[in-house]
Amino acid sequence: MAQRHDELLDAAVQLFQKNGFNTTSVADITKACNISKGAFYKHFDSKESMILELLERYYDDMFNEADRFSEDIQRSPLVVLKRKITVELEKSIEYKAFFFALVTEFPPYEEGKIPEFLNRIRETHHQWHKQALIDAFGPKVKVYLSDLAVMMEGIIHSYLLWIIWKGPALPLDRLGDFIGERLKAIVENDENLSPMLPKSTDTDSPASMKESIARDLNTLRSELIKSDAPEKDLQTIDLLIEEFKQDKPREFLVDALLGQLHRRSYLKTRITNMMTVWEVWKGDLL
């Protein structure tokens, strides 16, 4: 059953990349796998739900691979950052046609589950970059953290466009090292660096951040109930929701509960953003 599920996803990726999402039908996908349309709906509610699962798989793969590398405490923080950048480059190239089709057919200003997911994951990705920069360079970059994250994202994006449109392919491990070293050079020569982006906004206030986490937890709980998630995970989320109703959530307990959910591979993408916002709330990134 699981093998057929993966076969459908793999076939869909190939067809989406070749023909686009809107012109690829469920019949096209089932024909590629030699199964009936009825069998397709045993695995997915719709073509849209399949696209969402493919997106989840991409980000889960990227976050998981990068996190596995960073768990080795023998590596320096800068080496870990370089590897995270390399993993991001590798995964982006691997899925390049898939993402090109996405941004072409699902622009961010449209309504719907897929544009909403893309907007949410962009914010999660941005927060992940901020955390990676803090881990690599320490608290000194907090003053201009938003600017540094935007620069990092702009450099990665520009190189990806160059590779995709011009080629030839660059050695991604060396490119990851190069970008990491350039970011290091910025940080080491930041005496006259003043932030261009605002450090905080009304939406970044402690109360708003706490409300944001609570809202995301309630949304996640509603989604998991529909998907028959493990009862243990629902109980953990319930404990977190109750804790965020308090004026001052207990930091040790929230840290432990978020960490427990983050270890669940199918939740890693959703929990990453919450963990970063929680760190900001505690003052770790301010």
C-alpha positions as YAML, in Angstrom:
chain: A
units: angstrom
residues:
- id: 1
  name: MET
  ca: [0.00, 0.00, 0.00]
- id: 2
  name: ALA
  ca: [2.74, 2.43, 1.00]
- id: 3
  name: GLN
  ca: [4.75, 1.49, -2.10]
- id: 4
  name: ARG
  ca: [1.83, 2.26, -4.42]
- id: 5
  name: HIS
  ca: [1.28, 5.56, -2.59]
- id: 6
  name: ASP
  ca: [4.89, 6.56, -3.28]
- id: 7
  name: GLU
  ca: [4.62, 5.38, -6.89]
- id: 8
  name: LEU
  ca: [1.68, 7.72, -7.41]
- id: 9
  name: LEU
  ca: [3.59, 10.65, -5.91]
- id: 10
  name: ASP
  ca: [6.65, 9.96, -8.04]
- id: 11
  name: ALA
  ca: [4.59, 9.66, -11.21]
- id: 12
  name: ALA
  ca: [2.71, 12.85, -10.38]
- id: 13
  name: VAL
  ca: [5.94, 14.81, -9.91]
- id: 14
  name: GLN
  ca: [7.17, 13.75, -13.34]
- id: 15
  name: LEU
  ca: [3.88, 14.67, -15.02]
- id: 16
  name: PHE
  ca: [3.49, 17.96, -13.15]
- id: 17
  name: GLN
  ca: [7.02, 18.96, -14.14]
- id: 18
  name: LYS
  ca: [6.48, 17.99, -17.77]
- id: 19
  name: ASN
  ca: [2.92, 19.19, -18.38]
- id: 20
  name: GLY
  ca: [1.98, 21.51, -15.49]
- id: 21
  name: PHE
  ca: [-0.58, 21.00, -12.75]
- id: 22
  name: ASN
  ca: [-3.72, 22.19, -14.47]
- id: 23
  name: THR
  ca: [-3.19, 20.14, -17.62]
- id: 24
  name: THR
  ca: [-2.30, 16.96, -15.70]
- id: 25
  name: SER
  ca: [-5.40, 15.01, -14.79]
- id: 26
  name: VAL
  ca: [-5.95, 12.25, -12.25]
- id: 27
  name: ALA
  ca: [-6.45, 9.95, -15.25]
- id: 28
  name: ASP
  ca: [-2.98, 10.85, -16.51]
- id: 29
  name: ILE
  ca: [-1.46, 9.95, -13.16]
- id: 30
  name: THR
  ca: [-3.32, 6.66, -12.82]
- id: 31
  name: LYS
  ca: [-2.46, 5.70, -16.40]
- id: 32
  name: ALA
  ca: [1.24, 6.23, -15.65]
- id: 33
  name: CYS
  ca: [0.93, 3.82, -12.70]
- id: 34
  name: ASN
  ca: [-1.44, 1.35, -14.42]
- id: 35
  name: ILE
  ca: [-4.14, 1.65, -11.76]
- id: 36
  name: SER
  ca: [-7.77, 2.72, -11.79]
- id: 37
  name: LYS
  ca: [-9.06, 6.13, -10.77]
- id: 38
  name: GLY
  ca: [-10.88, 4.42, -7.93]
- id: 39
  name: ALA
  ca: [-7.57, 3.14, -6.59]
- id: 40
  name: PHE
  ca: [-6.17, 6.68, -6.73]
- id: 41
  name: TYR
  ca: [-8.86, 7.93, -4.36]
- id: 42
  name: LYS
  ca: [-7.92, 5.29, -1.81]
- id: 43
  name: HIS
  ca: [-4.66, 7.22, -1.40]
- id: 44
  name: PHE
  ca: [-5.64, 10.85, -2.04]
- id: 45
  name: ASP
  ca: [-8.80, 12.91, -1.70]
- id: 46
  name: SER
  ca: [-7.94, 14.95, -4.78]
- id: 47
  name: LYS
  ca: [-5.14, 16.11, -7.04]
- id: 48
  name: GLU
  ca: [-4.83, 19.17, -4.77]
- id: 49
  name: SER
  ca: [-4.24, 17.01, -1.69]
- id: 50
  name: MET
  ca: [-1.53, 15.17, -3.63]
- id: 51
  name: ILE
  ca: [0.22, 18.47, -4.45]
- id: 52
  name: LEU
  ca: [0.09, 19.47, -0.78]
- id: 53
  name: GLU
  ca: [1.63, 16.16, 0.24]
- id: 54
  name: LEU
  ca: [4.41, 16.61, -2.32]
- id: 55
  name: LEU
  ca: [5.15, 20.04, -0.86]
- id: 56
  name: GLU
  ca: [5.21, 18.61, 2.66]
- id: 57
  name: ARG
  ca: [7.58, 15.86, 1.49]
- id: 58
  name: TYR
  ca: [9.97, 18.38, -0.09]
- id: 59
  name: TYR
  ca: [10.24, 20.56, 3.01]
- id: 60
  name: ASP
  ca: [10.34, 17.60, 5.39]
- id: 61
  name: ASP
  ca: [13.21, 16.08, 3.39]
- id: 62
  name: MET
  ca: [15.13, 19.35, 3.44]
- id: 63
  name: PHE
  ca: [14.61, 20.11, 7.14]
- id: 64
  name: ASN
  ca: [15.28, 16.52, 8.20]
- id: 65
  name: GLU
  ca: [18.51, 16.19, 6.22]
- id: 66
  name: ALA
  ca: [19.80, 19.55, 7.41]
- id: 67
  name: ASP
  ca: [18.87, 18.79, 11.02]
- id: 68
  name: ARG
  ca: [20.57, 15.41, 10.95]
- id: 69
  name: PHE
  ca: [23.82, 17.07, 9.96]
- id: 70
  name: SER
  ca: [23.51, 19.80, 12.60]
- id: 71
  name: GLU
  ca: [22.98, 17.26, 15.39]
- id: 72
  name: ASP
  ca: [26.66, 16.31, 15.18]
- id: 73
  name: ILE
  ca: [28.09, 18.55, 17.92]
- id: 74
  name: GLN
  ca: [31.65, 18.01, 16.62]
- id: 75
  name: ARG
  ca: [30.99, 20.26, 13.64]
- id: 76
  name: SER
  ca: [31.51, 24.02, 13.86]
- id: 77
  name: PRO
  ca: [28.41, 26.27, 13.59]
- id: 78
  name: LEU
  ca: [29.68, 27.76, 10.32]
- id: 79
  name: VAL
  ca: [30.15, 24.28, 8.78]
- id: 80
  name: VAL
  ca: [26.58, 23.43, 9.80]
- id: 81
  name: LEU
  ca: [25.27, 26.62, 8.14]
- id: 82
  name: LYS
  ca: [27.17, 25.82, 4.93]
- id: 83
  name: ARG
  ca: [25.69, 22.32, 4.88]
- id: 84
  name: LYS
  ca: [22.16, 23.66, 5.42]
- id: 85
  name: ILE
  ca: [22.64, 26.01, 2.47]
- id: 86
  name: THR
  ca: [23.96, 23.14, 0.34]
- id: 87
  name: VAL
  ca: [21.00, 20.91, 1.26]
- id: 88
  name: GLU
  ca: [18.61, 23.72, 0.32]
- id: 89
  name: LEU
  ca: [20.35, 24.15, -3.04]
- id: 90
  name: GLU
  ca: [20.31, 20.39, -3.71]
- id: 91
  name: LYS
  ca: [16.61, 19.98, -2.91]
- id: 92
  name: SER
  ca: [15.66, 23.08, -4.89]
- id: 93
  name: ILE
  ca: [17.49, 21.80, -7.98]
- id: 94
  name: GLU
  ca: [15.95, 18.34, -7.54]
- id: 95
  name: TYR
  ca: [12.44, 19.86, -7.51]
- id: 96
  name: LYS
  ca: [13.16, 22.81, -9.82]
- id: 97
  name: ALA
  ca: [10.55, 22.05, -12.49]
- id: 98
  name: PHE
  ca: [7.97, 21.21, -9.83]
- id: 99
  name: PHE
  ca: [8.42, 24.59, -8.14]
- id: 100
  name: PHE
  ca: [8.52, 26.47, -11.42]
- id: 101
  name: ALA
  ca: [5.12, 24.99, -12.26]
- id: 102
  name: LEU
  ca: [3.85, 25.89, -8.78]
- id: 103
  name: VAL
  ca: [4.74, 29.58, -8.90]
- id: 104
  name: THR
  ca: [3.43, 29.81, -12.46]
- id: 105
  name: GLU
  ca: [0.03, 28.25, -11.78]
- id: 106
  name: PHE
  ca: [-0.49, 29.18, -8.12]
- id: 107
  name: PRO
  ca: [0.57, 32.84, -7.62]
- id: 108
  name: PRO
  ca: [0.65, 33.98, -3.96]
- id: 109
  name: TYR
  ca: [-2.21, 36.48, -4.34]
- id: 110
  name: GLU
  ca: [-4.70, 33.73, -5.27]
- id: 111
  name: GLU
  ca: [-6.94, 32.08, -2.72]
- id: 112
  name: GLY
  ca: [-6.97, 28.37, -2.06]
- id: 113
  name: LYS
  ca: [-5.22, 25.71, -0.06]
- id: 114
  name: ILE
  ca: [-2.09, 25.57, -2.19]
- id: 115
  name: PRO
  ca: [-1.33, 29.35, -2.27]
- id: 116
  name: GLU
  ca: [-2.12, 29.50, 1.46]
- id: 117
  name: PHE
  ca: [0.26, 26.62, 2.13]
- id: 118
  name: LEU
  ca: [2.98, 28.25, 0.02]
- id: 119
  name: ASN
  ca: [2.62, 31.54, 1.91]
- id: 120
  name: ARG
  ca: [2.78, 29.74, 5.24]
- id: 121
  name: ILE
  ca: [5.81, 27.66, 4.26]
- id: 122
  name: ARG
  ca: [7.66, 30.75, 2.98]
- id: 123
  name: GLU
  ca: [7.36, 32.24, 6.45]
- id: 124
  name: THR
  ca: [8.46, 28.97, 8.05]
- id: 125
  name: HIS
  ca: [11.43, 28.87, 5.68]
- id: 126
  name: HIS
  ca: [12.34, 32.48, 6.49]
- id: 127
  name: GLN
  ca: [12.24, 31.75, 10.22]
- id: 128
  name: TRP
  ca: [14.38, 28.65, 9.64]
- id: 129
  name: HIS
  ca: [16.97, 30.83, 7.92]
- id: 130
  name: LYS
  ca: [16.96, 33.27, 10.83]
- id: 131
  name: GLN
  ca: [17.52, 30.45, 13.31]
- id: 132
  name: ALA
  ca: [20.35, 29.04, 11.18]
- id: 133
  name: LEU
  ca: [22.07, 32.43, 11.14]
- id: 134
  name: ILE
  ca: [21.72, 32.85, 14.91]
- id: 135
  name: ASP
  ca: [23.13, 29.35, 15.43]
- id: 136
  name: ALA
  ca: [26.09, 30.11, 13.14]
- id: 137
  name: PHE
  ca: [27.03, 33.63, 14.21]
- id: 138
  name: GLY
  ca: [25.56, 34.11, 17.66]
- id: 139
  name: PRO
  ca: [23.66, 37.02, 19.25]
- id: 140
  name: LYS
  ca: [25.68, 39.77, 17.56]
- id: 141
  name: VAL
  ca: [23.56, 39.47, 14.39]
- id: 142
  name: LYS
  ca: [20.25, 40.01, 16.21]
- id: 143
  name: VAL
  ca: [20.33, 43.73, 15.44]
- id: 144
  name: TYR
  ca: [20.20, 43.16, 11.67]
- id: 145
  name: LEU
  ca: [18.91, 39.58, 11.58]
- id: 146
  name: SER
  ca: [16.03, 40.27, 9.17]
- id: 147
  name: ASP
  ca: [18.39, 41.98, 6.72]
- id: 148
  name: LEU
  ca: [20.93, 39.16, 6.93]
- id: 149
  name: ALA
  ca: [18.22, 36.54, 6.32]
- id: 150
  name: VAL
  ca: [16.93, 38.45, 3.28]
- id: 151
  name: MET
  ca: [20.47, 38.72, 1.89]
- id: 152
  name: MET
  ca: [21.01, 34.99, 2.40]
- id: 153
  name: GLU
  ca: [17.74, 34.18, 0.64]
- id: 154
  name: GLY
  ca: [18.49, 36.59, -2.20]
- id: 155
  name: ILE
  ca: [21.91, 35.07, -2.83]
- id: 156
  name: ILE
  ca: [20.52, 31.52, -2.81]
- id: 157
  name: HIS
  ca: [17.64, 32.50, -5.09]
- id: 158
  name: SER
  ca: [19.90, 34.29, -7.56]
- id: 159
  name: TYR
  ca: [22.30, 31.36, -7.87]
- id: 160
  name: LEU
  ca: [19.39, 28.96, -8.33]
- id: 161
  name: LEU
  ca: [18.01, 31.08, -11.17]
- id: 162
  name: TRP
  ca: [21.44, 31.20, -12.80]
- id: 163
  name: ILE
  ca: [21.77, 27.41, -12.59]
- id: 164
  name: ILE
  ca: [18.25, 26.76, -13.87]
- id: 165
  name: TRP
  ca: [18.27, 29.26, -16.74]
- id: 166
  name: LYS
  ca: [21.91, 29.48, -17.81]
- id: 167
  name: GLY
  ca: [23.89, 26.55, -16.49]
- id: 168
  name: PRO
  ca: [26.14, 24.70, -16.50]
- id: 169
  name: ALA
  ca: [25.48, 23.14, -13.13]
- id: 170
  name: LEU
  ca: [27.71, 24.40, -10.34]
- id: 171
  name: PRO
  ca: [29.20, 22.13, -7.64]
- id: 172
  name: LEU
  ca: [26.60, 22.73, -4.95]
- id: 173
  name: ASP
  ca: [28.81, 21.81, -2.00]
- id: 174
  name: ARG
  ca: [31.36, 24.44, -3.05]
- id: 175
  name: LEU
  ca: [28.58, 26.93, -3.69]
- id: 176
  name: GLY
  ca: [27.19, 26.32, -0.18]
- id: 177
  name: ASP
  ca: [30.67, 26.95, 1.26]
- id: 178
  name: PHE
  ca: [31.04, 30.11, -0.84]
- id: 179
  name: ILE
  ca: [27.72, 31.57, 0.32]
- id: 180
  name: GLY
  ca: [28.50, 30.70, 3.94]
- id: 181
  name: GLU
  ca: [31.86, 32.45, 3.72]
- id: 182
  name: ARG
  ca: [30.29, 35.56, 2.20]
- id: 183
  name: LEU
  ca: [27.78, 35.74, 5.04]
- id: 184
  name: LYS
  ca: [30.64, 35.32, 7.51]
- id: 185
  name: ALA
  ca: [32.48, 38.23, 5.86]
- id: 186
  name: ILE
  ca: [29.42, 40.45, 6.31]
- id: 187
  name: VAL
  ca: [29.16, 39.58, 10.00]
- id: 188
  name: GLU
  ca: [32.88, 40.05, 10.64]
- id: 189
  name: ASN
  ca: [32.79, 43.54, 9.10]
- id: 190
  name: ASP
  ca: [29.54, 44.83, 10.53]
- id: 191
  name: GLU
  ca: [30.87, 47.80, 12.53]
- id: 192
  name: ASN
  ca: [29.13, 50.31, 10.29]
- id: 193
  name: LEU
  ca: [26.15, 48.11, 9.46]
- id: 194
  name: SER
  ca: [22.77, 49.56, 10.36]
- id: 195
  name: PRO
  ca: [19.58, 47.54, 9.84]
- id: 196
  name: MET
  ca: [17.37, 48.51, 6.93]
- id: 197
  name: LEU
  ca: [14.40, 46.36, 7.85]
- id: 198
  name: PRO
  ca: [12.45, 47.06, 11.03]
- id: 199
  name: LYS
  ca: [13.47, 44.94, 13.98]
- id: 200
  name: SER
  ca: [9.89, 44.44, 15.06]
- id: 201
  name: THR
  ca: [6.37, 45.40, 14.14]
- id: 202
  name: ASP
  ca: [3.03, 45.32, 15.91]
- id: 203
  name: THR
  ca: [2.62, 41.74, 14.80]
- id: 204
  name: ASP
  ca: [5.93, 40.90, 16.49]
- id: 205
  name: SER
  ca: [4.78, 42.05, 19.92]
- id: 206
  name: PRO
  ca: [4.97, 39.36, 22.66]
- id: 207
  name: ALA
  ca: [1.16, 39.18, 22.91]
- id: 208
  name: SER
  ca: [0.73, 38.84, 19.13]
- id: 209
  name: MET
  ca: [3.42, 36.17, 18.87]
- id: 210
  name: LYS
  ca: [1.84, 34.14, 21.67]
- id: 211
  name: GLU
  ca: [-1.56, 34.45, 20.00]
- id: 212
  name: SER
  ca: [-0.02, 33.39, 16.67]
- id: 213
  name: ILE
  ca: [1.42, 30.20, 18.16]
- id: 214
  name: ALA
  ca: [-1.88, 29.40, 19.90]
- id: 215
  name: ARG
  ca: [-3.80, 29.96, 16.66]
- id: 216
  name: ASP
  ca: [-1.41, 27.73, 14.69]
- id: 217
  name: LEU
  ca: [-1.70, 25.00, 17.32]
- id: 218
  name: ASN
  ca: [-5.50, 25.05, 17.13]
- id: 219
  name: THR
  ca: [-5.39, 24.93, 13.33]
- id: 220
  name: LEU
  ca: [-2.94, 22.04, 13.41]
- id: 221
  name: ARG
  ca: [-5.10, 20.17, 15.92]
- id: 222
  name: SER
  ca: [-8.18, 20.50, 13.69]
- id: 223
  name: GLU
  ca: [-6.23, 19.16, 10.69]
- id: 224
  name: LEU
  ca: [-4.80, 16.22, 12.63]
- id: 225
  name: ILE
  ca: [-8.19, 15.16, 13.96]
- id: 226
  name: LYS
  ca: [-9.41, 14.81, 10.38]
- id: 227
  name: SER
  ca: [-6.35, 12.74, 9.44]
- id: 228
  name: ASP
  ca: [-6.58, 10.26, 12.33]
- id: 229
  name: ALA
  ca: [-3.28, 11.38, 13.85]
- id: 230
  name: PRO
  ca: [-1.84, 9.47, 16.83]
- id: 231
  name: GLU
  ca: [-3.69, 10.26, 20.04]
- id: 232
  name: LYS
  ca: [-0.39, 10.96, 21.80]
- id: 233
  name: ASP
  ca: [0.37, 13.83, 19.40]
- id: 234
  name: LEU
  ca: [-3.09, 15.33, 19.91]
- id: 235
  name: GLN
  ca: [-2.62, 15.17, 23.67]
- id: 236
  name: THR
  ca: [0.71, 16.97, 23.36]
- id: 237
  name: ILE
  ca: [-0.91, 19.71, 21.28]
- id: 238
  name: ASP
  ca: [-3.73, 20.01, 23.84]
- id: 239
  name: LEU
  ca: [-1.19, 20.53, 26.61]
- id: 240
  name: LEU
  ca: [0.49, 23.26, 24.56]
- id: 241
  name: ILE
  ca: [-2.82, 24.98, 23.81]
- id: 242
  name: GLU
  ca: [-3.65, 25.05, 27.53]
- id: 243
  name: GLU
  ca: [-0.19, 26.40, 28.35]
- id: 244
  name: PHE
  ca: [-0.54, 29.24, 25.85]
- id: 245
  name: LYS
  ca: [-3.78, 30.32, 27.54]
- id: 246
  name: GLN
  ca: [-1.66, 31.36, 30.51]
- id: 247
  name: ASP
  ca: [-0.22, 34.87, 30.81]
- id: 248
  name: LYS
  ca: [3.25, 33.40, 31.16]
- id: 249
  name: PRO
  ca: [3.61, 29.93, 29.61]
- id: 250
  name: ARG
  ca: [6.13, 27.79, 31.44]
- id: 251
  name: GLU
  ca: [9.21, 27.85, 29.24]
- id: 252
  name: PHE
  ca: [10.61, 24.48, 30.29]
- id: 253
  name: LEU
  ca: [7.30, 22.76, 29.54]
- id: 254
  name: VAL
  ca: [6.71, 24.46, 26.17]
- id: 255
  name: ASP
  ca: [10.31, 23.69, 25.14]
- id: 256
  name: ALA
  ca: [9.82, 20.02, 25.98]
- id: 257
  name: LEU
  ca: [6.42, 19.69, 24.28]
- id: 258
  name: LEU
  ca: [7.45, 21.50, 21.08]
- id: 259
  name: GLY
  ca: [10.62, 19.42, 20.96]
- id: 260
  name: GLN
  ca: [8.55, 16.25, 21.28]
- id: 261
  name: LEU
  ca: [6.34, 17.25, 18.33]
- id: 262
  name: HIS
  ca: [9.34, 18.40, 16.29]
- id: 263
  name: ARG
  ca: [10.77, 14.89, 16.45]
- id: 264
  name: ARG
  ca: [7.70, 13.61, 14.61]
- id: 265
  name: SER
  ca: [8.79, 13.67, 10.96]
- id: 266
  name: TYR
  ca: [5.31, 14.42, 9.61]
- id: 267
  name: LEU
  ca: [5.04, 17.49, 11.88]
- id: 268
  name: LYS
  ca: [8.56, 18.92, 11.51]
- id: 269
  name: THR
  ca: [7.69, 21.48, 8.86]
- id: 270
  name: ARG
  ca: [4.74, 22.90, 10.82]
- id: 271
  name: ILE
  ca: [6.49, 22.92, 14.18]
- id: 272
  name: THR
  ca: [9.69, 24.57, 12.91]
- id: 273
  name: ASN
  ca: [8.00, 27.96, 12.52]
- id: 274
  name: MET
  ca: [6.30, 27.71, 15.93]
- id: 275
  name: MET
  ca: [9.60, 26.91, 17.61]
- id: 276
  name: THR
  ca: [11.31, 29.92, 16.07]
- id: 277
  name: VAL
  ca: [8.47, 32.29, 17.01]
- id: 278
  name: TRP
  ca: [8.59, 30.81, 20.52]
- id: 279
  name: GLU
  ca: [12.31, 31.56, 20.72]
- id: 280
  name: VAL
  ca: [11.58, 35.14, 19.69]
- id: 281
  name: TRP
  ca: [8.86, 35.38, 22.35]
- id: 282
  name: LYS
  ca: [11.30, 34.25, 25.00]
- id: 283
  name: GLY
  ca: [13.69, 36.96, 23.87]
- id: 284
  name: ASP
  ca: [16.31, 34.65, 22.44]
- id: 285
  name: LEU
  ca: [16.23, 36.32, 19.01]
- id: 286
  name: LEU
  ca: [15.47, 39.90, 20.02]
...
